[in-house]
C-alpha cells in the first residue's frame, strides 16, 4: 500500500542556501506537498521530492477557484498545463516537453469560446496558427516555420471579410501584400522583397487603418507565458 505524501503548511518549511526546501528544524530535504494559506484560503499547493519542486503544482484565486495547474519533472514543466478564469472556464490548455511548449496550444474566451489555437515544436510555434474574434469569426490565419512567420498570412474583419493577405519568408514580408475594405474591395497593394517595401505608392485607400489598429491588439495581461500569434524571430 502506497503511503499518502505528507502535507505541510508553508510556514513550517524553510528554503536554504543549497536551493533546497527543508522541513523546519530538520536537515532532510522535504518530500511531500506544501500548502500556503492566506486569510484561511488556500493560495497554492506545490509538490516536492528531495527538496525540489516536482510533480503537480496548483495556484488558486483569492475566493477559491483553481487558477493554474501544471506538472514539473526534473525542474522543468512537463505535460499538460492549464489556466482557468475565476468563473471556472478554461483559459489555456497546452503541453510542455522538457520545459518547452510542444504540441497543440489552445486559448479560450471567458465564455468558453475558442480564442486561438496553434502548434509548437521544441518551444517554437510551427505550422498553422489561428485566432478568433469574440463573435467566433476567424481573426488571424498565420503560418509559421521554426518560430518565424512563413508563407501565407491572413487577417479578417469581425464580419468575416478578408482585411489583409500577405506572404512571408523567414519572418519577413516577401511578395504581394494586399488590403481590402469591409465590402471586399482592394484598398492597397504592395510588394516586398525579404522585408523591404518595393512599391509603397502602388494603390492606397482610406479604410486600411481601422482594422489594422483592431487586428494587431495582440498582447494579453496574463503573465504566464502563453502562445501569441506574433512574429517571434526573423531568420537571416
Secondary structure, DSSP 8 states (H G I E B T S, - for coil): ------EEEGGGEEE-TTS-EEETT-SSB--EEEEEEETTEEEEEEEEETTEEEEEEEEE-TTS-EEEEEEEETTEE-EEEEEE-TTS-EEEEEEEETTEEEEEEEEE-TTS-EEEEEEEETTEEEEEEEEE-TTS-EEEEEEEETTEEEEEEEEE-TTS-EEEEEEEETTEEEEEEEEE-TTS-EEEEEEEETTEES-TTSB--SSHHHHHHHHT----S--S-----S------
